[in-house]
Amino acid sequence: MEQKRVLSGTQPTGKLHIGHLVGALENYVNLQNEGHQCFYCVVDWHALTSLYSNTEVIKEHIYDVAAGFIAAGVDPDRSVIFVQSDVKEHAELHLLLSMITPLGWLERVPTYKEKKKQLKDKDLSNYGFLGYPVLQTADIVIYRANYVPVGEDQLYHLELAREIVRRFHHLYGKEVFPEPEAKITEAKRVPGIDGRKMSKSYNNAILLEDTPEEIWEKLRVMKTDTRRVRKTDPGVPEDCPVFALHKIFSPEDVRNECAEGCRTAGIGCFQCKRFLSEHLIAKVGPVGERLRKLKENRQFLDSILDEGAKKAREVASQTMKEVREVMNLKRK
């Protein structure tokens, strides 16, 4: 049976948190273990769309992301782990695809206006931000990826990539790329300690590299259902950020006990958080320990990224050779 290719990328805009683990990294490992040929990329050029004036933080976070991949179970012997900017062919294909992508296609991307509203403190009136989906398309198709693991909120970007591929084939008369398909990942709402969505930019995250003590300190002050002003006040677990984490990290019997205790005021929020910390730390703690050790060995991470870039470049360069041929860009 033909081995299918998978491509996914993570921006090095901050340290990885538990939302990355359950929302992406566990899926990376599953796809690897299913026998796919996986390319997992640290997309540092994408990070420049918002960090172009603060580039010094990107380098450090490249190692955070690479260490997080490996700590979560991505095997460098079975998957290709590399940094986007180490494979210059991404930039060339992005340039060529930008020549054939209508401006209107980019301006109608839903996340374009949404992110401009969310990140009002940053000037995003640049081509890099508008053209983000074109570079993303280049990242995918340069490896002729069959599948891209995405959440439902990212399906529009992938459909745009498929449109660009179809336009390329129509213009140049040869099918060079497969049309990438989505591998839908289960959406898991991972709240931060302030109740909002867990995010690096909100400073409300439980980091993968946090020690068990640090994890407990964050859980201890985490917001709960506002109805429970006192321990004797009943609450609604479905409205509690702590219970949302229980649904991800705690076994069913513990979830049921905490839900009932919340509704009847049988247990307090402190005790509920203690139950959560036991199971969250049991799952995240070993990943964090591996991640902290990996980050201490920069030489090892460099060797993994260098070898990954070499493997990725072999595939990307072959793709670009064919792209130049069908576009009649070869001088000789």
Beta strands, then each sheet from edge to edge (+ up, - down):
strand 1: 5-10
strand 2: 37-42
strand 3: 79-83
strand 4: 147-150
strand 5: 181-184
sheet 1: 1+ 2+ 3+
sheet 2: 4+ 5+
end
